[in-house]
Amino acid sequence: MRSLVTAVSALALSVSSALAADVTVLRTDALVAVPGEGRPSEATILIEDNRILEVRAGSVSDSAIEADGHDIVASHDLSGHTVIPGLIDGHVHITSENNPRGRLQRVELSSADRALMGAGYARKTLMAGFTTVRDVGADGQAVFALRGAIARGDVPGPRILAAGNTVSITGGHGDGTQGYNLHVAEVLKSPAVCDGPDDCRRAVREQIRRGADHIKITATGGVLSNTRTGTEQQFTSEEMEAIVDAATKMGRDVTAHAHGKTGIEAALEAGVRTIEHGTYLDDRTIRAFRRNEAFLVPTLLAGATVAEWAADPSTFLTPAQRAKSAEVGPLMQEMGRRAHEGGVKIAFGTDSGVSKHGENAREFALMVSAGMTPAEAIRSATVVGSKNIRMENDLGTIETGKFADIIAVKGNPFENVELLEDQVVFVMKGGEVFKAAD
């Protein structure tokens, strides 16, 4: 009998040990676990490794947590701060930043240079509270290397979903060789430039082979390409259909840079999941968004930025860039308003790299100026943003089982969204604290 009791006791101890977990504890009196739903409430968050183990109502004592068999390895008191999920920026260019030397840097900098510069930009972005970003066009070697370095923990930065090189037609917005002599242009030519449906299938497959998480195309002309080719449709509908088909068959979504109405609608009909910018949308375009259940990433900050550059008498923009910036930039705020009123699914994205990295949160105030409530704007960077990148099972809310991506803001951003610009005082990504309030 004694041996049986001993065996049972040993088994119970073994089970208890198996159930025990080393946990990090966060306590807050203002948790908004699902932005846009419910009011801030007192809560205790238990984190094991890189995921949320449990969210308990109220302030739970250390002794109560330890009584459940958990060992507390770290504890953070976030009282007096609003706690929300880590933010998601759905449109960045993390390895570059526009500047007067930008065109010269294209022939001065190597992929290694770009990756190292990107590490600095990534750190700024993470410290601003953005724990996940979608990079929608960069030097493939640079951005894939940076993505890996961050994932391994070699350098601090947000989780990166990367497209690699942008898929573009010859001479199109994503070509990037306009204005250079032919010898330089040949060296700079991207492997993702394509013409015709078959060649565009090749370009998609090549980017996926190199490591692309998604495919980015330039469905229309753009603002900062050094060419006077307008902002309407550039790819043919057949080319876009081939791109979407090739990407879908290999498990990738396609997102499209698109300003002009014709290109937006053609991209949506081809099956593109997300439209970036959307400047010239109208009521018919909005219906196409809803019919195809597509997302819009309006990048209002990019519009405001290029409009400022165009108005500067000493601007570094080329004449072609300046003309398009002066025309397109001022229109984007009204576009955001029309899209919101029309019921388009809006995901947060800044086009940082045009604007400065680390200032991503300036987009929130522009979204509110375009008619969104602060809660809707924050939801676009959390709940909606996670759906846009198909990571809603892992990101976007503070709930059991999801990645422990959590930030704290001094004050209430649901009353004053501009607090997100400079009052993010705590940043946790994947259970690791990168910025501590205490």
ROTORGU-302792 format. One line per 4 residues: number of its first residue (from 1); for each residue x, y, z negated of C-alpha. Coordinates in pm, whole numbers. Each point is the difference from the previous one (the first is absolute). Layout:
NUM = X Y Z ~ ...
***
This chain:
1 = 0 0 0 ~ 282 237 -93 ~ 166 -59 336 ~ -329 74 177
5 = -38 329 -189 ~ 359 88 85 ~ -61 -77 367 ~ -317 211 7
9 = 177 290 -169 ~ 287 -23 247 ~ -248 -4 289 ~ -180 307 -139
13 = 331 182 -38 ~ 93 -96 356 ~ -332 130 136 ~ 35 322 -203
17 = 349 53 138 ~ -124 -64 352 ~ -274 259 -43 ~ 231 261 -152
21 = 127 273 229 ~ 256 276 -20 ~ -210 310 62 ~ 42 372 51
25 = -280 198 -162 ~ -145 330 121 ~ -250 190 -213 ~ -207 289 130
29 = -303 198 -102 ~ -86 81 365 ~ 20 -301 231 ~ -167 21 341
33 = 49 -358 116 ~ -204 42 320 ~ 20 360 128 ~ -342 126 100
37 = -176 -235 -242 ~ -62 75 -365 ~ 140 254 -242 ~ 341 -4 -171
41 = -2 -238 -296 ~ 229 -122 -277 ~ 177 -321 93 ~ 297 -226 -62
45 = 172 -154 301 ~ 209 -317 -33 ~ 257 -65 271 ~ 188 -325 58
49 = 289 8 246 ~ -123 203 300 ~ -375 -44 -44 ~ -280 113 -228
53 = -78 -276 -249 ~ -300 165 -164 ~ -179 331 -49 ~ -167 29 -342
57 = -243 269 -106 ~ 116 228 -280 ~ 336 27 -172 ~ 108 -352 -91
61 = 263 -30 -273 ~ 333 -175 41 ~ -98 -252 -266 ~ -318 -93 188
65 = 196 -49 322 ~ 266 -207 -180 ~ -272 -205 -171 ~ -98 -117 347
69 = 348 -143 42 ~ 150 283 204 ~ 343 148 -60 ~ 11 377 58
73 = 321 94 180 ~ -86 365 65 ~ -277 240 -91 ~ -100 339 143
77 = -243 245 -157 ~ -166 196 282 ~ -252 181 -218 ~ -85 343 135
81 = 62 -111 357 ~ -232 -126 271 ~ 106 -348 111 ~ -80 -109 356
85 = 129 -256 251 ~ 323 70 186 ~ -63 210 309 ~ 20 -128 358
89 = 115 220 289 ~ -114 -161 324 ~ 213 212 235 ~ 365 82 -63
93 = 330 0 186 ~ 220 -89 -295 ~ 341 6 172 ~ -18 351 144
97 = -108 354 -78 ~ -52 278 256 ~ 259 275 -12 ~ 175 244 237
101 = 270 -259 76 ~ -246 -279 73 ~ 62 -28 373 ~ 378 -1 -49
105 = -23 -257 -280 ~ -153 -246 246 ~ 343 -38 157 ~ 206 59 -315
109 = -155 -243 -248 ~ 24 -379 -1 ~ -263 -244 -122 ~ 207 -36 -317
113 = -10 377 -50 ~ -378 -7 45 ~ -42 -280 -253 ~ 208 181 -261
117 = -183 327 57 ~ -324 -195 -25 ~ 105 -133 -341 ~ 9 358 -126
121 = -338 80 152 ~ -143 -323 -141 ~ 107 90 -352 ~ -164 343 25
125 = -319 -163 127 ~ -12 -253 -284 ~ 63 265 -265 ~ -294 196 141
129 = -228 -293 -88 ~ -20 -174 339 ~ 74 -366 -66 ~ -87 -130 349
133 = 48 159 342 ~ -67 -105 356 ~ 278 114 232 ~ -143 57 347
137 = 305 43 216 ~ 373 6 -62 ~ 336 -137 104 ~ -82 -367 -49
141 = 338 -105 -138 ~ -6 281 -253 ~ -353 -40 -131 ~ 9 -380 -17
145 = 329 17 -191 ~ -146 255 -242 ~ -315 -207 -44 ~ 214 -298 -96
149 = 225 197 -234 ~ -300 133 -192 ~ -165 -343 -16 ~ 321 -149 -145
153 = 29 279 -254 ~ 324 135 146 ~ -140 353 20 ~ -313 159 -150
157 = -285 76 234 ~ -360 -76 87 ~ -106 -330 150 ~ 38 46 378
161 = -212 -141 279 ~ 193 79 315 ~ -84 12 369 ~ 356 41 123
165 = 25 172 337 ~ -313 168 134 ~ -148 -160 311 ~ -26 269 270
169 = -17 44 376 ~ 301 130 188 ~ 7 377 -51 ~ -276 -21 -258
173 = -14 144 -349 ~ 192 -291 -154 ~ 271 -11 267 ~ 211 269 -166
177 = 258 40 277 ~ -149 310 162 ~ 243 291 35 ~ 321 -207 -22
181 = 221 -64 301 ~ -55 -333 174 ~ 305 -170 -148 ~ -102 89 -357
185 = -364 -82 70 ~ 97 -349 114 ~ 183 -63 -329 ~ -291 137 -207
189 = -268 -196 188 ~ -208 -207 -241 ~ -63 -372 57 ~ -366 76 -72
193 = -50 220 308 ~ -216 -189 249 ~ -205 40 317 ~ -282 -228 115
197 = -192 -262 -203 ~ 260 -276 26 ~ 291 223 -97 ~ -200 136 -293
201 = -65 -355 -122 ~ 376 -47 11 ~ 59 315 -204 ~ -247 -111 -267
205 = 155 -344 -29 ~ 347 150 -19 ~ -95 225 -293 ~ -159 -292 -183
209 = 311 -211 64 ~ 208 276 -157 ~ -222 5 -310 ~ -293 238 56
213 = -281 -19 -256 ~ -235 176 243 ~ 16 158 345 ~ -8 376 57
217 = -83 142 344 ~ -24 351 137 ~ -338 -11 171 ~ 19 371 89
221 = 253 274 39 ~ 136 154 -316 ~ 103 331 -149 ~ 369 -41 -77
225 = 110 -183 314 ~ 206 235 214 ~ -222 -17 308 ~ -297 181 145
229 = -219 -306 52 ~ -302 105 -204 ~ -173 -185 -281 ~ -242 -223 190
233 = 14 -370 90 ~ 335 -138 118 ~ -23 -380 -15 ~ -256 -147 236
237 = -291 -185 -155 ~ 137 -325 146 ~ 337 59 -165 ~ -162 69 -339
241 = -217 -310 30 ~ 311 -207 75 ~ 181 149 -301 ~ -287 -76 -238
245 = -39 -351 140 ~ 372 -77 -34 ~ 16 142 -353 ~ -316 -176 -115
249 = 124 -335 128 ~ 308 45 -218 ~ -190 117 -309 ~ 66 371 20
253 = -228 305 0 ~ 50 292 237 ~ -14 363 -102 ~ -4 281 254
257 = 134 353 0 ~ -285 180 176 ~ -89 369 24 ~ -215 26 312
261 = -357 -126 16 ~ 55 -224 305 ~ 292 -179 -161 ~ -173 -40 -336
265 = -306 -159 157 ~ 200 -224 234 ~ 211 -120 -293 ~ -305 -74 -210
269 = -165 -194 281 ~ 322 -198 50 ~ -22 -116 -363 ~ 250 227 -174
273 = -64 -14 -377 ~ 119 348 -102 ~ 22 337 172 ~ 271 238 -115
277 = -81 376 26 ~ -327 -3 204 ~ 13 373 71 ~ -252 31 285
281 = -264 -246 -120 ~ -366 91 52 ~ -337 -152 -83 ~ 38 -274 261
285 = 346 -84 -133 ~ -133 -15 -355 ~ -264 -250 113 ~ 277 -208 156
289 = 187 1 -332 ~ -307 -127 -181 ~ -89 -255 269 ~ 349 -149 -8
293 = 37 30 -381 ~ 331 178 55 ~ 195 222 -238 ~ 118 356 54
297 = 323 129 -154 ~ -41 376 55 ~ 352 122 -102 ~ -123 352 -82
301 = 335 90 -152 ~ 170 -60 335 ~ -244 238 167 ~ 62 270 -260
305 = 376 -49 26 ~ 31 28 378 ~ -235 300 2 ~ 236 176 -243
309 = 301 -84 218 ~ -173 124 314 ~ -82 334 -166 ~ 361 54 -110
313 = 177 239 246 ~ 330 -179 -68 ~ -144 -351 25 ~ 228 -290 91
317 = -273 -154 219 ~ 65 -23 374 ~ -239 197 224 ~ -201 -314 82
321 = -24 -97 -366 ~ -93 350 -109 ~ -283 34 251 ~ -159 -329 -105
325 = 52 70 -372 ~ -173 336 30 ~ -296 -162 173 ~ -41 -326 -191
329 = 108 83 -355 ~ -279 245 -88 ~ -269 -241 127 ~ 75 -288 -232
333 = -167 136 -313 ~ -335 32 179 ~ 49 -348 146 ~ 30 -137 -352
337 = -322 171 -99 ~ -193 -138 300 ~ 131 -352 -60 ~ -96 7 -367
341 = -347 137 69 ~ -42 -263 274 ~ 65 -291 -235 ~ 335 -111 145
345 = 212 -219 -228 ~ 289 231 -95 ~ 327 -140 -132 ~ 268 226 -143
349 = 306 78 209 ~ 232 297 29 ~ 242 -51 290 ~ 279 74 -249
353 = 318 29 197 ~ -173 284 180 ~ -62 158 -340 ~ 247 -64 -284
357 = 13 -334 -174 ~ -105 17 -362 ~ -258 269 74 ~ -254 -255 123
361 = -259 101 -262 ~ -53 335 172 ~ -235 -192 230 ~ -256 -36 -281
365 = -78 372 -25 ~ -39 19 379 ~ -242 -290 -8 ~ -204 174 -269
369 = 2 319 208 ~ -139 -210 284 ~ -301 -96 -210 ~ 103 -305 -198
373 = -37 -9 -377 ~ 317 -59 -203 ~ -129 -350 -79 ~ -52 -76 369
377 = 347 127 85 ~ 163 -210 -273 ~ -208 -301 104 ~ 131 41 356
381 = 354 -51 -137 ~ -91 -298 -217 ~ -313 -206 67 ~ -43 96 367
385 = 373 17 63 ~ 46 -359 -116 ~ -272 -118 236 ~ 156 186 290
389 = 322 -199 -43 ~ -185 -324 -89 ~ 143 -14 -352 ~ -320 53 -197
393 = 57 -329 -186 ~ 329 132 -136 ~ -23 380 -11 ~ -237 295 -34
397 = -149 -63 -345 ~ 121 -85 -351 ~ -152 -344 -44 ~ 110 -345 -114
401 = 222 -178 250 ~ 102 304 204 ~ 348 146 24 ~ 80 219 -299
405 = 22 320 206 ~ -108 266 -247 ~ 57 374 -39 ~ -90 253 -266
409 = -83 365 62 ~ 21 280 -254 ~ -356 134 4 ~ -300 -113 202
413 = 55 -14 379 ~ -368 -78 51 ~ -67 357 -113 ~ 312 159 154
417 = 148 -216 276 ~ 303 229 33 ~ 134 -150 -326 ~ 112 -294 213
421 = 256 228 165 ~ 218 56 -307 ~ -153 -165 -309 ~ 59 -370 68
425 = 201 -84 -312 ~ -5 -380 0 ~ 59 -236 291 ~ -8 -379 -15
429 = 35 -216 309 ~ -31 -376 -22 ~ 28 9 -378 ~ 325 199 1
433 = 3 351 -143 ~ 180 249 223 ~ -117 317 -174 ~ -98 2 -366
437 = -220 254 -175 ~ 148 -87 -337
***
